[in-house]
Amino acid sequence: MCRHLAYLGDPVPIQELVVDPPFGLYRQSWAPRSQRYGTVNVDGFGVGWYAEGDAVPARYRRAGPIWADPSFADLARVVRTGALLAAVRSATAGCAAGEGAAAPFAEGRWLFSHNGALPGWPERYDKAAASLPPAELLALEARSDSALVWALVLHRLRAGATPGEALDDTVRTLARYGEARLNLLLTDGVAIAATSWGDTLFHRTGPDRSEPHHTQAQTRTTTHRAEPHGTGPGGGRTVLVASEPGDDGPGWTPVPDGSLLTADRSGVDIRPIRPN
């Protein structure tokens, strides 16, 4: 398994999102509190972020633990962003090592992370892989279950699916082949889509990053959108979606297992993933 985080809001240093929270992603690399499978996440890490005026994100990925990379500490301190996806990796047995296997995966404006595993990969998922055009299979960035999941999501996005549709359909497809764990996280820097399928997922909203606990939008687990109660100086709310809370402050809301979350700076929507 892995741990991951997505953020939308006013620009802040990466450090404030990934390193500074007392139980945040940085600490989750060696001491996650809610992880159901595995104990540490030291098989690589990555951060993808969006710069103002550029729809294509930048990425920084490494094969080792996040806390063992002094260059990341400098980068995180000085780079500011209003949209980010970051992950720390616990590699599935039999999957490739190295930087290319670390999330976030990227294509065009998209960033993607998979927190989970495909037990029995690759043999059990041959039919799912065979549904992809050969060129897309050959383009897999790494020989890993997460890279295959990303290829299936990306294939659906290219075919015109919305982010939520692409994640929903990929989860339902892979779930046919076994007890897959499929907490997926996708962003284009404007919106976030995520699934809760086999591990923990939380979200929190607030008026801005400097005051994350002052107010939260109530999210109903239905097909209705939760309306924001306030806006930050950037004209929208801060949205955090994470494998587990980065602190013990109020406002963290668990996402029920078997759910699809979609969010932007106007609110959060949670609904059950459609049954097969």
C-alpha positions in Angstrom: 0.0 0.0 0.0 0.9 3.7 -0.1 -0.2 7.0 1.3 -1.2 10.0 -0.8 -2.5 13.5 -0.7 -4.1 16.1 -3.1 -4.6 19.8 -2.4 -6.5 22.6 -4.1 -6.4 26.1 -2.7 -4.4 29.3 -2.4 -0.7 28.9 -3.2 1.4 27.7 -0.3 4.9 26.2 0.0 4.9 22.4 -0.6 6.5 22.1 2.8 3.3 23.2 4.5 1.3 20.5 2.9 3.7 17.5 2.9 6.3 18.1 5.6 5.0 20.3 8.4 1.8 18.6 9.4 2.6 16.5 12.6 1.1 13.3 11.1 1.4 14.3 7.4 2.6 12.5 4.4 6.3 13.0 5.4 5.7 11.2 8.7 3.5 8.6 7.1 6.5 7.3 5.2 7.7 5.7 8.5 4.7 5.9 10.9 1.3 5.9 9.2 -1.5 5.8 11.7 -4.4 4.4 9.6 -2.7 2.2 7.0 -4.4 -1.2 6.8 -1.7 -3.0 4.8 2.0 -2.6 5.3 3.8 -0.7 8.0 6.1 1.8 6.2 6.2 3.6 2.9 9.9 3.8 2.0 10.0 2.4 -1.6 9.9 5.8 -3.3 8.0 9.1 -3.2 6.8 11.8 -5.6 5.3 15.2 -5.7 3.5 16.8 -8.6 2.4 20.4 -8.6 1.0 23.1 -10.8 2.6 26.5 -11.4 0.4 29.5 -12.0 -0.4 29.9 -15.7 0.8 26.5 -16.7 -1.7 23.6 -17.0 1.0 20.9 -17.3 2.4 19.9 -13.8 6.0 19.5 -12.7 7.1 16.4 -10.9 9.8 15.4 -8.5 10.2 11.7 -7.9 12.8 9.5 -6.2 13.3 5.8 -5.5 14.1 6.1 -1.8 12.4 7.4 1.3 11.2 11.0 1.3 13.1 11.8 4.5 16.4 10.6 2.9 16.4 13.2 0.2 17.9 16.5 1.2 17.2 18.1 -2.2 13.4 17.6 -1.6 13.7 19.6 1.7 15.0 22.6 -0.2 12.5 22.3 -3.0 9.5 21.9 -0.6 10.6 25.0 1.3 10.7 27.4 -1.6 8.2 26.1 -4.2 4.6 27.4 -3.8 1.6 25.9 -5.5 -2.2 26.1 -5.4 -2.6 22.5 -6.6 -0.6 19.4 -5.7 -0.6 15.6 -5.6 2.0 13.8 -3.5 2.6 10.2 -2.5 4.9 7.9 -0.5 5.2 4.3 -1.8 5.1 0.9 -0.3 5.8 -1.4 -3.2 3.7 -4.4 -4.0 5.6 -7.7 -4.1 6.7 -8.5 -7.6 6.4 -4.9 -8.9 9.3 -2.9 -10.3 11.5 -0.7 -8.1 12.8 2.7 -9.0 11.7 6.2 -9.7 9.5 5.3 -12.6 7.3 3.2 -10.4 6.7 6.0 -7.9 3.5 8.1 -8.0 2.4 10.5 -9.2 2.1 9.2 -12.8 1.5 12.0 -15.3 0.2 12.6 -18.8 -0.6 16.1 -20.1 -2.4 18.0 -17.4 -3.2 14.9 -15.3 -1.5 13.6 -12.1 -2.5 10.1 -10.7 -1.7 8.0 -7.7 -2.8 4.5 -6.6 -2.9 3.5 -3.0 -3.5 -0.2 -3.0 -2.6 -3.4 -4.7 -3.7 -6.0 -7.3 -3.3 -9.3 -5.6 -2.2 -11.9 -8.1 -0.9 -9.3 -10.5 0.0 -9.7 -13.4 -1.5 -13.0 -14.3 -4.9 -12.5 -12.7 -5.4 -9.2 -14.6 -4.3 -10.3 -18.1 -7.8 -9.7 -19.5 -7.9 -6.1 -18.1 -4.4 -5.5 -19.6 -5.5 -7.0 -22.9 -8.3 -4.5 -23.2 -5.7 -1.8 -23.8 -4.2 -1.1 -27.2 -0.8 -2.6 -27.6 0.9 0.8 -27.9 -0.6 1.9 -24.5 0.7 -1.3 -22.8 4.1 -0.8 -24.3 4.1 2.8 -22.9 3.7 1.7 -19.3 6.2 3.7 -17.3 7.0 0.8 -15.0 6.3 -2.9 -14.6 3.9 -2.5 -11.7 0.3 -2.9 -10.8 -0.1 0.9 -10.3 1.2 1.6 -13.8 -1.4 -0.7 -15.2 -4.2 0.9 -13.2 -3.0 4.3 -14.5 -3.0 3.1 -18.1 -6.6 1.9 -17.7 -7.7 5.2 -16.2 -5.9 7.2 -18.8 -7.4 5.1 -21.6 -10.8 6.1 -20.4 -9.9 9.8 -20.0 -8.6 9.8 -23.6 -12.0 8.3 -24.7 -13.8 11.3 -23.2 -14.8 10.0 -19.8 -14.9 12.5 -16.9 -12.4 12.0 -14.1 -15.1 10.5 -11.9 -16.3 8.2 -14.7 -12.8 7.1 -15.5 -12.0 6.1 -11.9 -15.4 4.5 -11.3 -15.2 2.3 -14.4 -11.6 1.3 -13.7 -12.4 0.2 -10.1 -15.4 -1.8 -11.2 -13.4 -3.4 -14.0 -10.5 -4.5 -11.8 -12.8 -5.6 -9.0 -14.1 -8.4 -11.2 -10.7 -10.2 -11.0 -10.2 -10.4 -7.3 -9.9 -8.5 -4.0 -8.2 -5.5 -5.5 -7.5 -2.5 -3.3 -8.1 0.6 -5.3 -7.8 3.9 -3.6 -7.2 6.1 -6.6 -6.4 9.8 -6.7 -6.6 12.0 -9.9 -6.3 15.7 -10.4 -5.8 18.2 -13.3 -5.0 21.1 -10.9 -8.6 22.3 -11.0 -10.6 19.4 -9.6 -9.9 16.2 -7.7 -11.4 12.7 -8.2 -10.7 9.9 -5.8 -12.0 6.5 -4.8 -12.2 4.7 -1.4 -11.9 1.0 -2.1 -10.1 -1.1 0.4 -8.2 1.5 2.5 -8.8 4.7 4.3 -9.6 8.1 2.7 -10.5 11.4 4.3 -11.2 14.9 3.1 -11.2 18.4 4.7 -12.3 21.8 3.4 -11.6 25.2 4.9 -11.6 28.9 4.0 -7.9 29.0 3.2 -4.7 27.2 4.1 -3.7 29.6 6.8 -7.0 29.0 8.7 -7.8 25.3 7.8 -9.9 24.6 10.9 -12.2 27.6 11.1 -15.1 26.2 9.1 -15.8 23.0 7.1 -18.4 22.2 4.5 -20.8 19.4 5.5 -20.6 16.7 2.9 -23.5 14.4 2.5 -22.8 10.8 1.2 -25.4 11.1 -1.5 -25.6 12.5 -5.0 -25.8 16.1 -3.6 -22.9 18.5 -3.5 -21.8 20.0 -0.2 -22.1 23.8 -0.4 -19.2 25.9 1.0 -19.7 28.0 4.0 -16.9 30.5 3.2 -14.3 31.5 0.7 -10.6 32.3 0.9 -8.8 35.2 -0.6 -8.4 33.3 -3.9 -12.2 33.1 -4.3 -12.6 29.5 -3.3 -12.2 27.0 -0.6 -9.2 24.9 0.4 -9.7 21.2 -0.3 -7.5 18.4 1.0 -8.0 14.7 0.1 -5.7 12.3 1.9 -5.2 8.7 2.8 -5.3 9.8 6.5 -5.5 13.0 8.5 -2.3 15.0 8.7 -3.2 16.3 12.2 -5.7 15.9 15.0 -7.6 19.1 14.2 -11.3 19.2 13.4 -12.9 18.9 10.0 -11.4 15.6 8.7 -14.3 13.6 7.3 -13.9 9.9 6.5 -15.0 8.7 3.0 -17.0 5.5 3.2 -15.4 2.4 1.6 -16.8 1.8 -1.9 -17.2 5.5 -2.7 -16.3 8.0 -5.4 -15.3 11.5 -4.3 -15.2 14.5 -6.7 -14.2 17.9 -5.5 -13.2 21.4 -6.6 -12.9 24.7 -4.7 -16.7 25.1 -4.6 -17.4 21.9 -2.8 -17.2 18.1 -2.4 -19.4 15.4 -3.7 -19.4 11.7 -2.5 -21.5 8.9 -3.9 -21.3 5.1 -4.0 -19.4 3.5 -6.8 -21.9 1.9 -9.2 -22.2 -1.9 -8.7 -21.1 -4.2 -11.5 
